[in-house]
């Protein structure tokens, strides 16, 4: 590299610098028939599920099944993370005979199938869950090698136990089943490469899984990403929906491109939730009025409670009190949701953007269309981030 190129590289922004694409794949290796190791030190496993068909079920039956799922997920302690993937792919191969004896029947079937493939807009939908267990980041360098060995063994046993319990509890309800390493490799290969052929790939070795997964280059552009031949746009949830109901984002199934909807749930203990609530309360109470207002009021502290900012802060504290009362009744944790759109052209992405925003508006949730954060949002969809 010449000196001029070196000087020019100094002014290249971080998101435009080239690097190994496998560096953004957090999966390091497989350590068993179902478990994979993460680069950050944790472990994970992948499930496939059939889901629930809400048609024909009463509200009481749906409520009962939702409570069963909620009860199963409440058993996950702090340190776990559940990734839920809804993958929608265009096209569907309709069942048919290869040939028909009657030429009229053959011509009718061929014409009909060609018409349906062009106009019907068939979609394939599959559901996956990924459960990960990650080590604590606090004082990571203070632990001795023997302690790390013990912690690793404990995490493996806990993850295998939790996966078995989850499969046993929700297997009959959701059709939940634990996938082997070949099936897990195929899913993560498609998650990165976004091509049909990637879902047919097979791992060559249990190590170096990140290098085996990556088959397409990734390029960052100002308004989208390029992953191989696909044009990719990410959307991130800014605020949670005001209410929850079955098929809340079902409108995404009708989008004119492939998509992956990924939600993450990180359970938090009651102690951690109370600590966060205390911190929020102190912050709100201190900044409910400005510093200059405090100085100007002098000893007249009673007048500080009559302003609009103080009343809004008191209302926020009341909302925190509701959370405290629900700590023992509902699970607490960190929730996030991201949507990946994969199209065949940038024009197709732009034409789909308005439909995406309309779907989230109907769900009463705010969503951000990523620009500089596109690559990071893709990275965040991978387990172990």
N, C-alpha and C positions, 0 to 999 in steps of 0.2 A: 504494500500500500504506500503510495507516495505521501509526501508531507502535506501537499495540498488536499489530498483526500482525507487525511487525518484531521486537518483544521476544519474541513467541511463537515466531518462527522460529529464535531463537537456541537454543532448547531442543529443536529437532527433530533427531533423530539423523541422521548423514550418509547412512545407507542409506534414509531415508524422504524425503529431499529430491528434488524433481522436477528433471528435466533432459532434454535432448534425447536421445531413444533412439538416434539415429544416432551419438552420441558413443562408444558402446561397440562400434561396428563399425569394425574397424581397417583396412578396405580403402578406399583413397582414390580410385583411378582405374585404368583399363586403359591400358597403354602399348603394346599390340600385340595380335595375334590370340589369344595365349595367356597373356601375362604381365600381372599386376596389381601395382600399387605399394601399399605399406603406409604408414600414417600415421607409423610409426616410422622410416621411411627405407629399409626393406628391400623385397624383391620376392618374388613367389611365383607358383606355377602349380598347377593342379588336374588330377588324373588320375582316371579311372574304370577299374575292373578287374573281371574276372569271378571271380577267386579260384580256388581248387583244390577240387575235389570229392574228398574223402578216401575215399569209398566205392569199392571196387574196386582201391585202391592198397595195395601191401604196405608194411610198415614201412620197408624199405630205400628204396623209391621216395619215400615221404614225407620221409625223412631227407635224401635227395639234393636234393629240391626246396627244403627248408628251408635247406640249406647254400648253395644257389644264391642264394636271397633274402638270406641273411645276408651272402654275399660281395658282392652288389650294394650293400647298404646300408653295408657297411664302407668303401666307396669315398667316402662323403660326408665331407668334412673338417669341422673345427670351424667353427661359424658357421651351419651348416644346421640346419633343424628339419623333421622329417617328422611330419605329422599323419595319422593313420589313422582314418577314419570308417566305422562300420557303421550304416547307417540302416535301421530296421525300421518299416514303415508298415502299418496294418491295412487289410484289404480287398483284393480282387483281382477284376478283371472277367473272368469266364470266357468263352471264345470260344463263340459261338453264332450261328445265323442270326437275322435280324430277324423273319422270319415263316416258318411252316410251312404247307403246304397242308392237311395232315390236322389237324383241330381237336383230336383226341385227343393227337396228338404235341405240338401247341402247348401244351395244358394241362399235359401231363406235364413238358415242359421248363420251363415257367414255375414250376410248383410245386417242381420239384427245385432249380432255381437259387435260388429264394427261401429254401428250407430250408437250402441250403449257405451262402448269405450270412449267415443268422442264426445257424447252429450251428457251421459248420466252423471259423471263426476263421482265415481265410486271411490270410497275411502277404506283403508284398513286401519284399525285402531287396536293397540295393545297397551297393557298397563304393566308397570314394573315398580317394585319397591327396592330400595337399596338401604340396608342397615349398616351403619358404621359405628365403631367404638374407638374413640381417640384419646390418647393420654393427656393428662393435665400439663399445661404449659408452664405452670408455676414451678420455679426452682428446678427446671429440667436438667441443668448442668451440675446441680449439686448431688444428684443421685449417683451412686456407685454402680459399677458393672453388674455386680451380683443382685443389686436391688432392681436394676433394669430387667434382668433376666426373669426375676420373680414377677415383676409387673407385667411383662410380656406374656408369660404363661397364664397369669390370672386373666388378662384381657381376652386371650384366646378361648379360655374355658367359659368365661362369661358371655362372649359373643355367640359361641356355639349353643350354649344353654338358652340364651334369649331367642335365637333363630328357631330352635326346636319348639320352644313354648309358643312363639308367634305363629309358626306353621300349624301346630296342633290346635291352637285356639281359633284361628281364622281360616283354616284349610277348607272346612266344609261350608263356611259362611261366604267366603270370597273366592274360593278356588285357589288359595295361596299355596305356592309350592316353591321350594328352594331350588335354584338353578345350579347346574354344574359349571365347571370353569370354562368349558367350550361355549356354552350358551351365554355365560356372562361376558366372555371375550367378544362374541358376536354383537351383543347389545352395545357395549362400550365402543366397539369399532364403528358401528353406525353412528353413535352419539357424536363422535369426533369427525368422521369423514362425510356423513350425511349422504351416502350413496347406497343403492340397493345391493351392490356386490359386496359391500363391507359387512352386511349382516350374514354373509355366507362364509366369512373368513374363519380360519382355524388357527389356534396358537401353535407355534413351532416349538416353544420351550416355555417352562414355567417362570423363567427369569427374563428380564428385559421386556416386560409386557408393554411398557409405554412406547418403546421403539417399534414393536410389532403392530400396535394399534394404529399408529400414524402412517397413512398412505397418501394423504393429500396435503399440499402446501396451504398455509394460511396467510392471507394478505389483508392488511387493514386499510380501509378507505374512510373518507370523512363522514360518509353517511351509511356505510354498510361494511360487512366483511366478505371476503372471498375465501371459501373453503373448497379447493379444487375448482370445479365448474359451477358450484352452487353460490348463489348470492344470499347472504345471511343478515338478518336484522334481529336484534334483541330488544325485549321489553321487560322492564322490572316494575314490580308492584310497589307503589309509594305508600299507600294507606290500605289497611285491611278492609274488606267489604263490610257494609253496615249490618248485613244479615247473611246467614248461611242457609242454603237449601240444596237439594240434590240437583245435579247438572247445572251448577251455577254458571259455568263457562262453556256450556254446550254449544254456543254459537261459534266457537273456534273450530268445530268440526266441519263447518261449511266454508272455511276459507279456501281460496283458490291456490293453495300451495301446501307443502309439507310443513309440519309443525311439531314441536316438542314442548309440552307444558311441564315445568319442574317446580315442585314445591318442597321446601325443606322445613323440618320441625326439629328443634333442639330442646329437649326437656330441661327444665331448671328445677332445682329443689326448692322447697318452701323457704329454707334459710336464705338462699340466693335471691329469691323473689322479694322477701322482706327487706333484705339489704338494699336492693335496687329501689324499692318503694321509699325507704328512708332517705336515700340519696336524692330521689326526685322531689320528695317533700321539702327537704332542706333547700334545694336549689330554687324551687318555686317560691318558697316563703321569703328567701333572701332577695330575689329579683322581682318581686311583685310590684315594687315601686323603684324608680330610678334613684341613683345615689344623690343627684342634685336635689331631688324632691325631699329626700330625707334630711339633707342639710338645711334646706329652706324651712322645713316644718319645725325645726328646733325640738323643743320639748313637747310640742303638740303632736304626739304619736297617734292620738285617736283619729285625727283627720286623715291619716294615711290609709285607714281602713275603708274610707268612703269613696275612694276613686274607682274608676272603671277597671284599672289594672288589678287592684287589690281584690275586687269582687270576682274577677275572672280567675285569679290565682286561687281564691278560696273555693271556687267551683271545681277547679282542677284537683285540689286536695280532697274534696268530697268524692271525686271519681276514684282516687287512690284508695279511699276507705272502702269503697265497694269491692275493689280488687282484693283487699285484705280479707273481707268477709267471705270471698269465694275461693280463698286459697286451698281450703280443705275439701272443697266440693269439685273444683275443676283443676285440670293440669295446667301448669304455667310453663312458658317457654318462649323461644324465639322462632318466629314464623316468617318465611320469605317465599316469594313466588316469582318465577321468570318464564318468559315465553320466547322460544326460538322459532323464527320463520325461515324456511329454506326455499328459495325460488330459483327459477331458471334464468331470470333476468332482473336487472335493477328496476325496470319499469313495472314488473309484476309485484315487486316489493312495495313500490310507491302506491300502486293501486289497492293494495291490501291494507295499508296503514289506517285508512279511515274506518274500515270495518273492524279492525282490532280495537281502536279507541271507542267505537260505539258499543262493542260487546262489554268492555269494562265499565263504561258509563251506565249501561243497563244493570250491571252488577253492583253499582254504587261504590266503585273502587277507582282510585287514581293510579294511572300507570305512566311510566316514563319511557319514552323512545330513546334508546341509548345512541350516543354518537362516539365520543372518546372512550366511553366505557363498554363498547361492544365486546372487545376481546376479553375484558375482565368478566363480563357477564357470562360469556361462554365458559370461561374457566370456573366460575362459581357453580355451574351446573354439575360439575364433576364431583364425585364423592370425595370427602376428605379435605375440603377447602375450608 
